[in-house]
Structure formats: C-alpha cells, structure tokens
Amino acid sequence: MIHELRIYRCVPGRLPVLLKRFETITLKLWEKHGIRQAGFWTTVVGESNQDLHYLLAWDSLAEREAKWTAFQHDPEWIAKRAETEKDGPIVANITNAFLQPTAFSAVK
C-alpha cells in the first residue's frame, strides 16, 4: 500500500468552493472510478490557510496511473470541473508525493 499526499493551494478566498466541489462532485466520481481517499485536512496553523491536504490510498503506482487517468478523462468530471470554475480558477497550484509506510508505521 502506498499513499499519495496531494496539497492544493487555492486562489485566495476560493477554498470554500474547492471543499464544496469535493463534497458534492469529486468524491462521487472517485467512487465510480475506485479511487479511495484516506482523509482530508485544511490548515489551522501553518504556511497558508488556503490549503487543502488529502491522502489517497493505492495498492500500487500502476493502479494509481490507471484509475487517475480514467478519472481525469471522465467527461462528467471535465464538465463539472469547468462548471465550478466559471467564476475563475479555484486552485493556484498542486503538489503531490507518494508515501510508503515504514515498518513501524501504525498505517500499513
């Protein structure tokens, strides 16, 4: 099992729009594509309170590549993403990292 840490830095003031999109659109599409989330967090104290951090759980990088590509090319996702961005961009930038648990990690 690997986890993908994704950090979205929002355009100032647009974090509520991103959170709503995940809650009402993205999670349903992830379920359709078999993408498993392991948690979401916003920043209380840190570099920016306009960030959303989340973890995705993958069995392998190959699984990630197949499922993420299918999601990104899903016509429903493309249409809904465009609809939510009609008033301008939501996310300024995205970073991600693939994490492998250590032998002593509580999460395997």
Protein Blocks (a to p, Z undefined) as FASTA:
>chain_A
ZZddddddddehilmmmmmmmmmmmmmmmmmnopacfbdcddfbdjblcbccdddddfbf
klmmmmmmmmmmmmklmmmmmmmmmnopfblbdcdddddddfklfbZZ
